[in-house]
Amino acid sequence: MSRVIRLLDTCSWVLWGTPQNCALCQRPVSDPECRGVCAECRSEMSLDMSRVCLYCGMPVRTSIGRCADCLKNLHSFQYQRSAGVYRGHLRSAIARLKYGGQRWLSRPLGRLVAEAAVSLGPVDVVVPTPLEPGHAAIRGFNQAEDLAVEVSRFLSVPTLNILIRTKKGEHQAALGRSKRWGNISGSMAQKGETDLRGKTVLLVDDVMTTGATLDEAARVVKRMGADVVLAATVARTARQ
């Protein structure tokens, strides 16, 4: 099956083409193997993420096992990794995906998420974080779901869209760090009957700030029987 998925992936890039410009900086891409993100941007992201918290993946200045946040809180997910820091070209690309009508960006950005997730080890399923119904209706799609599809294609595992939002809260981006946890708490539930017993689940989202959204999603999939919950995003904010 994995060979079939890889073949379909290759064919899709042949049929629809590889972006001629970098999805981030929008400069010409000379190497088609970069899959839409140039070597310069990849190098910058790699440097930004060269030292991260072992658990939540936050960039840190020194080589430490656990950042200050992870010393205070135990997340419901075991480990999290991101492709880069939420700034500059990467931040702009995420905004163009979500608000600028450039939905095609989910492919190169999703590939970045998949590459970041590989370091976490093998997974059985990929699960996107859900959008509030109002946001989904306005935007017309869930960017996390689009990213998850690309991650699944790269990792050769299925995507399960099994989470829903059950409580409408304030927009997370408009809240401070301390209010995000209370705003998201109890806002998600499982959609349908899915048995995740013994499974390693990879949660996918676009950006991680405090980890509140991923933590809520992790609690739900653990109640569904997931043995291990990991998480990966395109970007994450850095405090240190």
C-alpha positions as a Markdown table, in Angstrom:
| # | Residue | x | y | z |
|---|---|---|---|---|
| 1 | Met | 0.0 | 0.0 | 0.0 |
| 2 | Ser | 2.8 | 2.4 | 0.9 |
| 3 | Arg | 4.3 | 2.0 | -2.6 |
| 4 | Val | 0.9 | 2.8 | -4.2 |
| 5 | Ile | 0.6 | 6.0 | -2.1 |
| 6 | Arg | 4.1 | 7.1 | -3.0 |
| 7 | Leu | 3.3 | 6.4 | -6.7 |
| 8 | Leu | 0.1 | 8.5 | -6.5 |
| 9 | Asp | 2.0 | 11.2 | -4.7 |
| 10 | Thr | 4.6 | 11.3 | -7.5 |
| 11 | Cys | 1.9 | 11.3 | -10.2 |
| 12 | Ser | 0.1 | 14.2 | -8.5 |
| 13 | Trp | 3.2 | 16.4 | -8.6 |
| 14 | Val | 3.7 | 15.4 | -12.3 |
| 15 | Leu | 0.0 | 16.1 | -13.2 |
| 16 | Trp | -0.4 | 19.4 | -11.3 |
| 17 | Gly | 3.2 | 20.4 | -11.2 |
| 18 | Thr | 5.7 | 21.4 | -8.7 |
| 19 | Pro | 5.5 | 25.1 | -7.7 |
| 20 | Gln | 8.0 | 27.2 | -9.6 |
| 21 | Asn | 8.4 | 29.6 | -6.8 |
| 22 | Cys | 9.1 | 28.9 | -3.1 |
| 23 | Ala | 5.8 | 28.7 | -1.1 |
| 24 | Leu | 7.5 | 30.8 | 1.6 |
| 25 | Cys | 9.8 | 33.5 | 0.2 |
| 26 | Gln | 8.3 | 33.1 | -3.4 |
| 27 | Arg | 11.7 | 33.1 | -5.0 |
| 28 | Pro | 12.3 | 30.7 | -7.9 |
| 29 | Val | 12.9 | 27.1 | -6.9 |
| 30 | Ser | 15.7 | 25.4 | -8.8 |
| 31 | Asp | 15.5 | 21.9 | -7.3 |
| 32 | Pro | 12.2 | 20.1 | -7.8 |
| 33 | Glu | 13.0 | 17.8 | -4.9 |
| 34 | Cys | 12.5 | 20.7 | -2.6 |
| 35 | Arg | 8.7 | 20.2 | -3.2 |
| 36 | Gly | 7.8 | 23.9 | -3.2 |
| 37 | Val | 10.1 | 25.2 | -0.4 |
| 38 | Cys | 13.5 | 26.4 | -1.4 |
| 39 | Ala | 16.8 | 25.3 | 0.2 |
| 40 | Glu | 17.4 | 28.7 | 1.7 |
| 41 | Cys | 14.0 | 28.7 | 3.6 |
| 42 | Arg | 14.6 | 25.1 | 4.7 |
| 43 | Ser | 18.0 | 26.0 | 6.0 |
| 44 | Glu | 16.6 | 28.9 | 8.0 |
| 45 | Met | 13.9 | 26.8 | 9.5 |
| 46 | Ser | 16.3 | 24.1 | 10.4 |
| 47 | Leu | 18.6 | 26.6 | 12.2 |
| 48 | Asp | 15.6 | 28.0 | 14.1 |
| 49 | Met | 14.6 | 24.5 | 15.3 |
| 50 | Ser | 18.1 | 23.2 | 15.9 |
| 51 | Arg | 17.6 | 23.5 | 19.7 |
| 52 | Val | 14.1 | 22.7 | 21.0 |
| 53 | Cys | 12.4 | 21.4 | 24.1 |
| 54 | Leu | 12.4 | 17.6 | 24.0 |
| 55 | Tyr | 8.6 | 17.6 | 24.8 |
| 56 | Cys | 6.8 | 20.5 | 23.3 |
| 57 | Gly | 9.3 | 21.4 | 20.6 |
| 58 | Met | 9.7 | 25.1 | 21.6 |
| 59 | Pro | 12.9 | 26.6 | 20.3 |
| 60 | Val | 15.3 | 27.3 | 23.2 |
| 61 | Arg | 18.6 | 29.0 | 23.5 |
| 62 | Thr | 20.4 | 26.2 | 25.3 |
| 63 | Ser | 20.4 | 22.5 | 25.1 |
| 64 | Ile | 17.8 | 21.6 | 27.8 |
| 65 | Gly | 15.5 | 18.6 | 28.1 |
| 66 | Arg | 12.4 | 20.5 | 29.1 |
| 67 | Cys | 11.4 | 24.1 | 28.7 |
| 68 | Ala | 9.9 | 26.3 | 31.5 |
| 69 | Asp | 6.3 | 25.6 | 30.3 |
| 70 | Cys | 6.8 | 21.8 | 30.2 |
| 71 | Leu | 8.3 | 21.9 | 33.7 |
| 72 | Lys | 5.0 | 23.5 | 34.9 |
| 73 | Asn | 2.5 | 21.5 | 32.8 |
| 74 | Leu | 2.1 | 17.9 | 31.7 |
| 75 | His | 0.6 | 18.0 | 28.2 |
| 76 | Ser | -1.8 | 15.2 | 27.2 |
| 77 | Phe | 0.3 | 14.7 | 24.1 |
| 78 | Gln | 3.7 | 13.1 | 24.5 |
| 79 | Tyr | 5.8 | 15.1 | 22.1 |
| 80 | Gln | 5.3 | 17.9 | 19.5 |
| 81 | Arg | 7.4 | 19.1 | 16.6 |
| 82 | Ser | 7.1 | 22.0 | 14.2 |
| 83 | Ala | 8.7 | 22.8 | 10.9 |
| 84 | Gly | 9.7 | 26.3 | 11.9 |
| 85 | Val | 9.1 | 29.4 | 14.0 |
| 86 | Tyr | 5.9 | 31.4 | 13.5 |
| 87 | Arg | 7.5 | 34.5 | 11.9 |
| 88 | Gly | 8.5 | 36.0 | 8.6 |
| 89 | His | 7.9 | 34.0 | 5.4 |
| 90 | Leu | 6.5 | 31.0 | 7.2 |
| 91 | Arg | 3.9 | 33.1 | 9.0 |
| 92 | Ser | 3.0 | 34.9 | 5.8 |
| 93 | Ala | 2.5 | 31.5 | 4.0 |
| 94 | Ile | 0.1 | 30.3 | 6.7 |
| 95 | Ala | -1.9 | 33.5 | 6.5 |
| 96 | Arg | -2.2 | 33.1 | 2.7 |
| 97 | Leu | -3.4 | 29.5 | 3.2 |
| 98 | Lys | -6.0 | 30.4 | 5.8 |
| 99 | Tyr | -7.2 | 33.8 | 4.6 |
| 100 | Gly | -5.7 | 34.5 | 1.2 |
| 101 | Gly | -7.5 | 31.9 | -0.9 |
| 102 | Gln | -4.3 | 30.0 | -1.6 |
| 103 | Arg | -5.4 | 26.6 | -0.5 |
| 104 | Trp | -2.8 | 24.9 | -2.6 |
| 105 | Leu | -0.3 | 25.9 | 0.0 |
| 106 | Ser | -1.5 | 23.0 | 2.2 |
| 107 | Arg | 0.6 | 20.7 | 0.0 |
| 108 | Pro | 4.1 | 22.2 | 0.5 |
| 109 | Leu | 3.2 | 23.2 | 4.1 |
| 110 | Gly | 1.8 | 19.8 | 4.8 |
| 111 | Arg | 5.0 | 18.3 | 3.5 |
| 112 | Leu | 7.0 | 20.4 | 6.0 |
| 113 | Val | 4.7 | 19.1 | 8.8 |
| 114 | Ala | 5.3 | 15.5 | 7.7 |
| 115 | Glu | 9.0 | 15.9 | 7.6 |
| 116 | Ala | 9.0 | 17.4 | 11.1 |
| 117 | Ala | 6.8 | 14.5 | 12.3 |
| 118 | Val | 9.2 | 11.8 | 11.1 |
| 119 | Ser | 11.5 | 12.5 | 14.0 |
| 120 | Leu | 8.8 | 11.5 | 16.4 |
| 121 | Gly | 8.7 | 7.9 | 15.1 |
| 122 | Pro | 6.1 | 5.8 | 13.3 |
| 123 | Val | 2.4 | 6.6 | 13.7 |
| 124 | Asp | -0.8 | 4.6 | 12.9 |
| 125 | Val | -3.2 | 7.4 | 12.0 |
| 126 | Val | -3.2 | 11.2 | 11.4 |
| 127 | Val | -6.0 | 13.3 | 13.0 |
| 128 | Pro | -6.5 | 17.0 | 12.2 |
| 129 | Thr | -7.7 | 19.4 | 14.9 |
| 130 | Pro | -11.3 | 20.6 | 14.3 |
| 131 | Leu | -12.5 | 24.2 | 13.5 |
| 132 | Glu | -15.5 | 25.8 | 15.1 |
| 133 | Pro | -18.4 | 25.5 | 12.7 |
| 134 | Gly | -18.7 | 29.2 | 12.2 |
| 135 | His | -15.1 | 29.5 | 11.1 |
| 136 | Ala | -15.4 | 26.5 | 8.8 |
| 137 | Ala | -18.4 | 28.0 | 7.2 |
| 138 | Ile | -16.7 | 31.4 | 6.6 |
| 139 | Arg | -13.4 | 29.9 | 5.4 |
| 140 | Gly | -15.0 | 27.0 | 3.5 |
| 141 | Phe | -12.4 | 24.5 | 4.6 |
| 142 | Asn | -10.3 | 23.4 | 7.6 |
| 143 | Gln | -6.7 | 24.1 | 7.0 |
| 144 | Ala | -5.6 | 21.4 | 9.6 |
| 145 | Glu | -7.5 | 18.8 | 7.6 |
| 146 | Asp | -5.9 | 19.8 | 4.3 |
| 147 | Leu | -2.5 | 19.7 | 6.0 |
| 148 | Ala | -3.3 | 16.3 | 7.5 |
| 149 | Val | -4.1 | 14.8 | 4.1 |
| 150 | Glu | -0.7 | 15.7 | 2.9 |
| 151 | Val | 1.0 | 14.4 | 6.0 |
| 152 | Ser | -0.9 | 11.1 | 5.6 |
| 153 | Arg | 0.2 | 10.9 | 2.0 |
| 154 | Phe | 3.9 | 11.3 | 3.0 |
| 155 | Leu | 3.7 | 8.9 | 6.0 |
| 156 | Ser | 1.5 | 6.3 | 4.2 |
| 157 | Val | -1.1 | 6.2 | 7.0 |
| 158 | Pro | -4.8 | 7.1 | 7.0 |
| 159 | Thr | -6.3 | 10.4 | 8.0 |
| 160 | Leu | -9.2 | 10.2 | 10.4 |
| 161 | Asn | -11.4 | 13.3 | 10.7 |
| 162 | Ile | -12.9 | 12.2 | 14.0 |
| 163 | Leu | -13.0 | 15.3 | 16.2 |
| 164 | Ile | -15.6 | 18.1 | 16.3 |
| 165 | Arg | -16.0 | 21.3 | 18.2 |
| 166 | Thr | -18.9 | 21.2 | 20.6 |
| 167 | Lys | -18.5 | 24.6 | 22.3 |
| 168 | Lys | -18.0 | 28.0 | 20.7 |
| 169 | Gly | -15.5 | 30.1 | 22.4 |
| 170 | Glu | -13.5 | 33.2 | 21.6 |
| 171 | His | -11.0 | 33.1 | 18.7 |
| 172 | Gln | -7.8 | 31.6 | 20.2 |
| 173 | Ala | -5.6 | 34.0 | 18.4 |
| 174 | Ala | -7.2 | 37.0 | 20.1 |
| 175 | Leu | -6.6 | 35.7 | 23.6 |
| 176 | Gly | -3.6 | 35.9 | 25.9 |
| 177 | Arg | -1.7 | 32.7 | 26.9 |
| 178 | Ser | -3.4 | 32.3 | 30.3 |
| 179 | Lys | -6.9 | 32.6 | 28.8 |
| 180 | Arg | -6.4 | 30.1 | 25.9 |
| 181 | Trp | -6.6 | 27.0 | 28.2 |
| 182 | Gly | -9.9 | 27.9 | 29.7 |
| 183 | Asn | -11.4 | 29.0 | 26.4 |
| 184 | Ile | -10.6 | 25.7 | 24.7 |
| 185 | Ser | -11.2 | 23.3 | 27.7 |
| 186 | Gly | -14.1 | 20.9 | 27.1 |
| 187 | Ser | -14.7 | 22.2 | 23.6 |
| 188 | Met | -14.0 | 19.0 | 21.6 |
| 189 | Ala | -15.6 | 15.6 | 21.3 |
| 190 | Gln | -15.3 | 12.5 | 19.1 |
| 191 | Lys | -17.3 | 12.3 | 15.9 |
| 192 | Gly | -18.7 | 8.9 | 15.3 |
| 193 | Glu | -17.5 | 5.6 | 16.8 |
| 194 | Thr | -13.8 | 5.0 | 16.2 |
| 195 | Asp | -11.7 | 2.6 | 18.2 |
| 196 | Leu | -8.1 | 3.9 | 18.7 |
| 197 | Arg | -7.0 | 1.2 | 21.2 |
| 198 | Gly | -3.4 | 0.5 | 20.8 |
| 199 | Lys | -2.9 | 3.2 | 18.2 |
| 200 | Thr | -0.3 | 5.9 | 17.9 |
| 201 | Val | -2.1 | 9.1 | 16.8 |
| 202 | Leu | -0.5 | 12.1 | 15.2 |
| 203 | Leu | -2.4 | 15.3 | 15.7 |
| 204 | Val | -1.9 | 18.0 | 13.0 |
| 205 | Asp | -2.5 | 21.7 | 13.2 |
| 206 | Asp | -1.2 | 24.8 | 11.5 |
| 207 | Val | 0.3 | 26.7 | 14.5 |
| 208 | Met | 1.1 | 25.9 | 18.1 |
| 209 | Thr | 1.2 | 28.7 | 20.6 |
| 210 | Thr | 0.5 | 27.5 | 24.2 |
| 211 | Gly | -0.5 | 24.0 | 23.1 |
| 212 | Ala | -4.0 | 24.3 | 24.5 |
| 213 | Thr | -5.8 | 23.3 | 21.3 |
| 214 | Leu | -3.5 | 20.2 | 20.7 |
| 215 | Asp | -3.8 | 19.3 | 24.4 |
| 216 | Glu | -7.7 | 19.3 | 24.3 |
| 217 | Ala | -7.6 | 17.2 | 21.1 |
| 218 | Ala | -5.1 | 14.8 | 22.7 |
| 219 | Arg | -7.5 | 14.3 | 25.7 |
| 220 | Val | -10.3 | 13.3 | 23.4 |
| 221 | Val | -8.4 | 10.8 | 21.4 |
| 222 | Lys | -7.0 | 9.3 | 24.5 |
| 223 | Arg | -10.5 | 8.8 | 25.7 |
| 224 | Met | -11.1 | 7.0 | 22.4 |
| 225 | Gly | -8.3 | 4.5 | 23.4 |
| 226 | Ala | -5.2 | 6.0 | 21.8 |
| 227 | Asp | -2.1 | 4.5 | 23.3 |
| 228 | Val | 0.3 | 7.3 | 22.3 |
| 229 | Val | -0.5 | 10.8 | 21.1 |
| 230 | Leu | 2.0 | 12.9 | 19.2 |
| 231 | Ala | 1.5 | 16.3 | 17.5 |
| 232 | Ala | 3.1 | 18.3 | 14.6 |
| 233 | Thr | 2.4 | 21.7 | 13.2 |
| 234 | Val | 3.7 | 23.9 | 10.4 |
| 235 | Ala | 5.0 | 26.5 | 12.9 |
| 236 | Arg | 5.1 | 27.4 | 16.6 |
| 237 | Thr | 5.6 | 30.6 | 18.5 |
| 238 | Ala | 8.8 | 31.0 | 20.4 |
| 239 | Arg | 9.1 | 32.7 | 23.8 |
| 240 | Gln | 12.7 | 32.3 | 24.6 |
